Amino acid sequence: MKYSNEILRIADDIRTMRIRGATEIARSAAKAFIIFAESSTARNVDDYMDGLNEVSKILLNTRPTAVSLPNSIRFITYRVMEAYRKGIELKILKDITITSANLFIENSLKALDVIGELGARRIKDGDVLLTHCNSSAAISVIKTAYKHGKKIEVYVTETRPRFQGYLTAKTLSSIGVKVTLIIDSAVRHFMKDIDKVIVGADAVAANGAVVNKIGTSLIALAAHEARVRFFVAAETYKFSPETILGELIEIEERSPLEVVDNSFLRENINVKVKNPVFDVTPPEYIDLLITEKGVIPPQASILILREEFGWIIGETVTSRKIVEEDD
Ligand code: RI2
């Protein structure tokens, strides 16, 4: 089946991290479905559903960790699948695809605003914050607190190896927030100056463990040691229903060439370079999860999952399974 180059480009941009950040990845996947529905030349509903399934596979095969990706795909395909099962005609299936994708994007934008408002209530005037990587959810909290007139200062880690911290530093300083950029390994050194840590999430497990940019768990450890509060800002579509079924969240490993260059590898053939992109912070090190459904302790993650996906989780995750098992 032929796809619009735009869909393949979105997939490639996610893979190569031109599109990055769990939220942006999920919204871009939704945009790919809109493009699919608008450009599909399927002659009947079965062809259309085959195409939908293939687009899902293309997107799912880009990056493995951000649960927002399968959750956005599931949000859209589940609705289309339901309509297909009821015998709905092709034109309407296309409309449902587009409406569902737009609804996902709209919900996601609203969620970020609500997270900003709820999270900002936990930030005090004069707080010194620390953040890691470049999370739109964490930035929403910081920006909202600042816009509410709280004079805050933010320490931002560089975030090796791809230096997403520079993006965060630029964004926050451009609106007037006082920013101090530090190297990742300086976090413990500065922890005594920090009041609260706030980071985003790529995935949240049923037990409240958070998967986020590599280094997050070390920051949580340093915060725990110094009795500094550790907040995670995450939309509920980053919660992983599969973890209720016993599955683990896969930690993406990217190319060593993001860490060293080719000549280093050639000159040091006995050196192995590993580049895991995320790590797992256990719930014991997390004070609060700031979601659009409320500010909760990590131990309450299971309730979010039950509310989002219902009590028959096995059935609601099937759309992803269908896609994977077809391989
Ligand atoms: P938002 C990013 O991953 C970072 O780990 C960040 O904390 C997380 O996504 C969430 O970002 P990457 O795509 O969804 O840079 O809050 O590997 O924007």
Boltz pocket constraint, residues with backbone or C-beta under 6 A from the ligand:
constraints:
  - pocket:
      binder: B
      contacts: [[A, 19], [A, 20], [A, 21], [A, 22], [A, 23], [A, 24], [A, 132], [A, 133], [A, 134], [A, 135], [A, 136], [A, 137], [A, 138], [A, 164], [A, 199], [A, 200], [A, 201], [A, 202], [A, 212], [A, 213], [A, 214], [A, 233], [A, 277]]
      max_distance: 6.0
